[in-house]
Amino acid sequence: MSQWCAISVMKAVLCVGCTEVDYVTTMDKVDFQCDRCSTQNGNLQRSGRSSNVSTALRLLGANVELFGVLTRNPTYRMILDDLEQRGIDISHCTFTDQSPPFSTIVQDRWTRRCTVVYCDKPFPYVTAADFRKLDLDQYGWVNFEARSPRETCDMIRLILDHNNGRDERDRIVVSLQIFNAFAQVAHLVAMCDYVFVTKYIAESRGWKTPLEACEGINQLLRMPRDIRIRRPCIIVPWSSLGAGCMTTEGQYFELPAHKTKKIIDRVGDSDCFTAGFIYAAFVRQRRLAEAVDFANAVASYKLGYVGFDCLGHLPIEAVQLPVRMKCGSEVSSDDEDGDQQNSCRKHLLRPIDFLPDKDPMAPIKQEAPSETSVELEASS
């Protein structure tokens, strides 16, 4: 049996994070100065980054489990119904009676620019104590949202302890989506295998290109390459320009975006990018640049349709085109001439310091509107 025929028996992808609700409406012209205006249509849909990634992965054909806090509130029964209909496992989720966070997304009918009004209300988040109850042998990949740094750090440590001493093929791959509050989660970067950083975060840090973003994040890592330990691959989607990525060895690739005939719906395209990458890297066993190119194709394909159901009809083999890439120079080590033993002592013994957090159980408060705030750009 080939690896492509055995997708149904592969280990699952675990998506750890929040499930929210979006009300999406379309207007001929978005004008918040007027007292009254009409909309073309509107719909209520399940959302949240991990929730969206789970949906996209399931539609692509991967085994997926969502791990988070769900609501029992009967008003939002549609969340549980939709997860069940799509075959997304929620057997280990915890439940609350609180209503979930929600957003109102107003989309311009002609430009497809989106304005998001986000309700940043307190809502419970999963804990490391809940995570400890999972049988980690069931998972091959775990994707985290960059929320609740302390709890996320403890959950990643449990995975690292699980991976310790195991063969490379039996290790759980860890990925992290960073979409706001970069400073509060920067210490988590070195603990992961793959890190996704949005264009908004990059620009807020003063990085003007994907290459600058990859090099900037690389310089923030505490572990220089001469220690010869595992380092994360960095992936930076950059809207219509495509995406940049850097390997663990510091080799940079830039993959152009796939063209979309007509943009119909921008909502959730970045989550489709993440799901496309995980599917290509984990299920299809593609290398970094090839997986990023596939992720670009998935995100661009989604832009031409409303919602995520279109991914169920995506011609997988057709989008696996030859990788069109532009290579950058390899980033040099920050301690190239130093003694390896001294370098290990210098970097490995540093403690992890967290920024003050009033409520470690609550999602991180957004610094400013992220990609889901002023304009949802393609693959950002």
Rosetta blueprint (number, residue, H / E / L):
1 M L
2 S L
3 Q H
4 W H
5 C H
6 A H
7 I H
8 S H
9 V H
10 M L
11 K L
12 A E
13 V E
14 L E
15 C E
16 V E
17 G L
18 C L
19 T L
20 E E
21 V E
22 D E
23 Y E
24 V E
25 T E
26 T E
27 M E
28 D L
29 K L
30 V L
31 D L
32 F L
33 Q L
34 C L
35 D L
36 R L
37 C L
38 S L
39 T L
40 Q L
41 N E
42 G E
43 N E
44 L E
45 Q E
46 R E
47 S E
48 G L
49 R H
50 S H
51 S H
52 N H
53 V H
54 S H
55 T H
56 A H
57 L H
58 R H
59 L H
60 L H
61 G L
62 A L
63 N L
64 V E
65 E E
66 L E
67 F E
68 G L
69 V E
70 L E
71 T E
72 R L
73 N L
74 P H
75 T H
76 Y H
77 R H
78 M H
79 I H
80 L H
81 D H
82 D H
83 L H
84 E H
85 Q H
86 R L
87 G L
88 I L
89 D E
90 I L
91 S L
92 H L
93 C L
94 T E
95 F E
96 T E
97 D L
98 Q L
99 S L
100 P L
101 P L
102 F E
103 S E
104 T E
105 I E
106 V E
107 Q E
108 D E
109 R L
110 W L
111 T L
112 R L
113 R L
114 C E
115 T E
116 V E
117 V E
118 Y E
119 C L
120 D L
121 K L
122 P L
123 F L
124 P L
125 Y L
126 V L
127 T L
128 A H
129 A H
130 D H
131 F H
132 R L
133 K L
134 L L
135 D L
136 L H
137 D H
138 Q H
139 Y E
140 G E
141 W E
142 V E
143 N E
144 F E
145 E E
146 A L
147 R L
148 S L
149 P H
150 R H
151 E H
152 T H
153 C H
154 D H
155 M H
156 I H
157 R H
158 L H
159 I H
160 L H
161 D H
162 H H
163 N H
164 N L
165 G L
166 R L
167 D L
168 E H
169 R H
170 D H
171 R L
172 I L
173 V E
174 V E
175 S E
176 L E
177 Q E
178 I E
179 F L
180 N L
181 A L
182 F H
183 A H
184 Q H
185 V H
186 A H
187 H H
188 L H
189 V H
190 A H
191 M H
192 C L
193 D L
194 Y E
195 V E
196 F E
197 V E
198 T L
199 K H
200 Y H
201 I H
202 A H
203 E H
204 S H
205 R L
206 G L
207 W L
208 K L
209 T L
210 P H
211 L H
212 E H
213 A H
214 C H
215 E H
216 G H
217 I H
218 N H
219 Q H
220 L H
221 L L
222 R L
223 M L
224 P L
225 R H
226 D H
227 I H
228 R L
229 I L
230 R L
231 R L
232 P L
233 C E
234 I E
235 I E
236 V E
237 P E
238 W L
239 S H
240 S H
241 L H
242 G L
243 A E
244 G E
245 C E
246 M E
247 T L
248 T L
249 E L
250 G L
251 Q L
252 Y E
253 F E
254 E E
255 L E
256 P L
257 A L
258 H L
259 K L
260 T L
261 K L
262 K L
263 I L
264 I L
265 D L
266 R L
267 V L
268 G L
269 D H
270 S H
271 D H
272 C H
273 F H
274 T H
275 A H
276 G H
277 F H
278 I H
279 Y H
280 A H
281 A H
282 F H
283 V H
284 R L
285 Q L
286 R L
287 R L
288 L H
289 A H
290 E H
291 A H
292 V H
293 D H
294 F H
295 A H
296 N H
297 A H
298 V H
299 A H
300 S H
301 Y H
302 K H
303 L H
304 G L
305 Y L
306 V L
307 G L
308 F L
309 D H
310 C H
311 L H
312 G H
313 H H
314 L L
315 P L
316 I H
317 E H
318 A H
319 V H
320 Q L
321 L L
322 P L
323 V L
324 R L
325 M L
326 K E
327 C E
328 G L
329 S L
330 E L
331 V L
332 S L
333 S L
334 D L
335 D L
336 E L
337 D L
338 G L
339 D L
340 Q H
341 Q H
342 N H
343 S H
344 C H
345 R H
346 K H
347 H H
348 L H
349 L L
350 R L
351 P L
352 I L
353 D L
354 F L
355 L L
356 P L
357 D L
358 K L
359 D L
360 P L
361 M L
362 A L
363 P L
364 I L
365 K L
366 Q L
367 E L
368 A L
369 P L
370 S L
371 E L
372 T L
373 S L
374 V L
375 E L
376 L L
377 E L
378 A L
379 S L
380 S L
